[in-house]
Amino acid sequence: MKAFKYGLYCGLIFLCLLSQAGASETARKFLTGVTAYQEGDFQAAIDAFSSLYASGIENAELFYNLGNAYLKNDDLGHAILWYERALKREPADPDVKFNLDYALSLTKDQKAETALPLSHIFFFWKYQLSAATVQWAAIILNLVFWSLLGVSFFWRNKKLQRIAYLTLVFALLFTSTAWFNYYESAYRPLAVILPPEAAIRSGLSDDATELFVLHAGTKVRIEKERNAHVRIYFADGKIGWIKKDLVGRI
């Protein structure tokens, strides 16, 4: 596993300089987490960094370091959850990818997909860019399209019109991808199994039929929510209910 990232230090110090109220407390929590991690007290590091997240600080660096601390603390489920959250915000980060791949190699359940899906090939930008990047790209491309179209009609420039329509193609691609990302995040979010072992049942009660068992770090998709339970999809024929607090949403 690659070493603990110190890049978070600069980011948090910058945040501290920008904010007068509570700046010293934020710095204290961060330094407490760094010291605890270096001394091998990974639970204390988790507590310190989790308090930063609870205070509203959300970035890939913090999530990556939480993943490292959980992995060192032998909590595979939470480690993969935080690595996945970091990767969601920085899909191209090589350190996050490396550590996530290592953590995934420790999981017990066979992946639902053994081959690279065609969607990952034909819609590669969805899996290489963060959702925020896709949204901004869609907004910018739409602005460029309408600007070029307006100028081309005003100057009656056919070449600019062709460029405008080419831009429209990319604008539509990124706009549709942004909407799809929103739909998945809102209605079919990905999640990670947290405990070492979790029973997936046919119903909401503890005495409902046990359909199958999943283990820490396994990625599933949430299809429905009902009270304190969610219905998850793991693979064809492997769908069932699990307590909500046993899965972490990516």
C-alpha positions in Angstrom: 0.0 0.0 0.0 1.3 3.4 -0.9 2.3 5.8 1.8 0.0 8.3 3.7 -0.6 11.4 1.7 0.6 14.6 3.2 -1.0 16.7 0.5 -4.0 17.0 2.8 -1.9 19.1 5.2 -1.5 22.0 2.7 -5.2 21.9 1.8 -6.4 22.0 5.4 -3.9 24.7 6.4 -5.2 26.7 3.4 -8.8 26.2 4.7 -7.7 27.3 8.2 -6.2 30.6 6.8 -9.5 31.3 5.0 -11.6 30.7 8.0 -11.1 32.6 11.3 -13.8 30.9 13.3 -12.8 27.4 14.3 -9.6 27.4 12.3 -7.4 26.4 15.3 -9.8 23.5 16.1 -9.6 22.2 12.5 -5.8 22.4 12.6 -5.7 20.6 15.9 -7.9 17.8 14.7 -5.8 17.4 11.6 -2.5 17.3 13.4 -4.0 14.9 15.9 -4.9 12.6 13.1 -1.4 12.9 11.5 0.3 12.2 14.7 -1.9 9.2 15.6 -1.3 7.7 12.1 2.4 8.1 12.4 2.4 6.5 15.8 0.4 3.5 14.7 -2.8 4.5 16.6 -5.0 4.1 13.6 -8.3 4.3 15.5 -7.4 7.7 16.9 -6.5 8.8 13.3 -9.9 7.6 12.1 -11.6 9.5 14.9 -9.7 12.7 14.1 -10.2 12.6 10.3 -13.9 11.5 10.7 -14.5 14.6 12.9 -13.1 16.7 10.0 -15.6 15.1 7.7 -18.4 15.6 10.1 -17.5 19.3 10.3 -18.2 19.6 6.6 -14.7 19.1 5.0 -15.1 16.8 2.0 -12.3 16.2 -0.5 -10.5 13.3 -2.1 -7.4 13.8 0.0 -9.3 13.4 3.3 -11.3 10.4 2.0 -8.1 8.7 0.8 -6.4 9.1 4.1 -9.5 7.8 5.9 -9.3 4.8 3.7 -5.6 4.3 4.6 -6.3 4.6 8.3 -9.2 2.1 8.1 -7.1 -0.4 6.1 -4.3 -0.2 8.6 -6.9 -0.8 11.3 -8.1 -4.0 9.6 -11.5 -2.6 8.7 -11.7 -3.6 5.0 -15.3 -2.5 4.5 -14.8 1.1 5.6 -11.4 1.3 3.8 -12.9 0.4 0.5 -15.9 2.7 1.1 -13.6 5.7 1.6 -11.3 4.8 -1.3 -14.4 4.6 -3.5 -15.6 8.0 -2.3 -12.1 9.4 -3.0 -12.1 7.9 -6.5 -15.5 9.3 -7.2 -14.1 12.8 -6.7 -10.7 12.2 -8.3 -11.1 9.3 -10.8 -7.6 9.7 -12.3 -5.7 9.8 -9.0 -3.1 7.0 -9.3 -2.6 6.6 -5.5 -6.3 6.1 -4.9 -6.5 3.6 -7.7 -3.5 1.7 -6.5 -4.7 1.4 -2.9 -8.3 0.6 -3.9 -7.1 -2.2 -6.2 -5.0 -3.6 -3.3 -7.9 -3.4 -0.9 -10.3 -5.0 -3.4 -7.8 -7.9 -3.8 -8.5 -8.7 -0.1 -12.2 -9.1 -0.6 -13.8 -12.5 -0.5 -16.8 -12.2 -2.9 -16.3 -12.7 -6.6 -17.0 -9.6 -8.6 -20.4 -9.3 -10.3 -18.7 -8.5 -13.6 -15.7 -10.5 -14.6 -15.1 -8.6 -17.9 -14.9 -4.9 -18.7 -18.5 -3.9 -19.6 -19.1 -2.4 -23.0 -20.4 0.7 -21.3 -17.0 1.4 -19.8 -15.5 1.3 -23.4 -18.1 3.3 -25.3 -18.7 5.8 -22.5 -15.2 5.9 -21.1 -15.4 9.6 -20.1 -18.1 8.8 -17.5 -15.6 6.5 -15.7 -12.5 8.7 -16.2 -14.0 12.0 -15.0 -15.7 13.0 -11.8 -19.4 13.8 -11.8 -18.5 17.5 -11.0 -16.1 17.6 -14.0 -18.8 16.2 -16.3 -21.3 18.8 -15.1 -18.9 21.7 -15.7 -18.0 20.3 -19.1 -21.7 20.1 -20.1 -22.3 23.7 -19.0 -19.2 25.0 -20.8 -19.9 23.1 -24.0 -23.5 24.3 -24.1 -22.3 27.9 -23.6 -19.7 27.5 -26.4 -22.3 26.0 -28.7 -24.8 28.9 -28.3 -22.1 31.5 -28.5 -20.6 30.0 -31.7 -24.1 29.6 -33.2 -25.0 33.2 -32.5 -21.8 34.6 -33.9 -22.0 32.3 -37.0 -25.5 33.5 -37.9 -24.7 37.1 -37.2 -21.6 37.0 -39.5 -23.2 34.3 -41.8 -20.1 32.2 -41.4 -20.7 28.5 -42.5 -17.5 27.3 -41.0 -18.4 28.6 -37.6 -21.8 26.9 -37.9 -20.2 23.6 -38.6 -17.9 24.0 -35.5 -21.0 25.0 -33.5 -22.9 21.8 -34.5 -19.8 19.7 -33.7 -19.7 21.3 -30.3 -23.4 20.5 -29.9 -22.6 16.8 -30.3 -20.2 16.9 -27.4 -22.5 19.1 -25.4 -25.3 16.5 -25.7 -23.0 13.7 -24.8 -21.8 15.4 -21.6 -25.3 16.7 -20.7 -26.8 13.2 -21.0 -24.0 11.8 -19.0 -24.5 14.4 -16.3 -28.2 13.5 -16.1 -27.4 9.8 -15.9 -24.9 10.4 -13.1 -27.6 12.3 -11.2 -30.1 9.5 -11.8 -27.8 6.8 -10.6 -26.7 8.8 -7.5 -30.2 9.7 -6.5 -32.1 6.5 -7.3 -29.6 3.6 -7.7 -26.6 4.5 -5.7 -23.6 2.2 -5.3 -22.7 1.0 -1.8 -20.2 -1.1 0.0 -20.8 -3.9 2.5 -19.2 -2.8 5.8 -19.1 -5.7 8.3 -16.9 -8.8 7.8 -20.0 -10.8 6.9 -23.6 -9.8 6.2 -26.6 -12.0 5.5 -28.9 -10.9 2.6 -32.4 -11.9 3.3 -35.7 -12.3 1.4 -37.5 -9.8 3.7 -37.1 -7.2 6.4 -37.2 -9.3 9.5 -34.3 -11.1 11.1 -36.0 -14.4 10.7 -36.6 -13.9 6.9 -35.0 -16.5 4.7 -31.2 -16.0 4.2 -30.6 -15.9 0.5 -26.8 -15.5 0.5 -24.0 -13.9 2.4 -21.7 -11.0 1.3 -18.5 -9.9 2.9 -16.7 -6.7 3.7 -15.8 -4.5 0.8 -18.2 -6.0 -1.7 -19.8 -3.4 -3.9 -23.5 -3.5 -4.5 -26.2 -1.3 -5.8 -29.1 0.0 -3.7 -32.5 -0.4 -5.4 -35.0 0.3 -2.7 -35.2 1.7 0.8 -37.8 0.7 3.4 -37.5 1.8 7.0 -34.2 0.6 8.4 -33.5 -1.8 5.4 -32.4 -1.5 1.8 -32.8 -3.9 -1.1 -29.5 -4.4 -2.8 -28.5 -5.9 -6.2 -25.2 -7.7 -6.4 -25.5 -9.9 -9.5 -28.2 -11.6 -11.6 -30.1 -13.8 -9.1 -28.5 -12.2 -6.1 -31.0 -9.6 -4.8 -32.2 -9.2 -1.3 -32.7 -7.1 1.8 -30.0 -5.9 4.3 -30.0 -3.6 7.3 -29.2 0.0 6.2 -26.4 0.5 8.7 -24.5 -2.5 7.3 -23.8 -0.8 4.0 -22.1 2.5 3.2 -23.2 4.6 0.2 -20.4 5.7 -2.1 
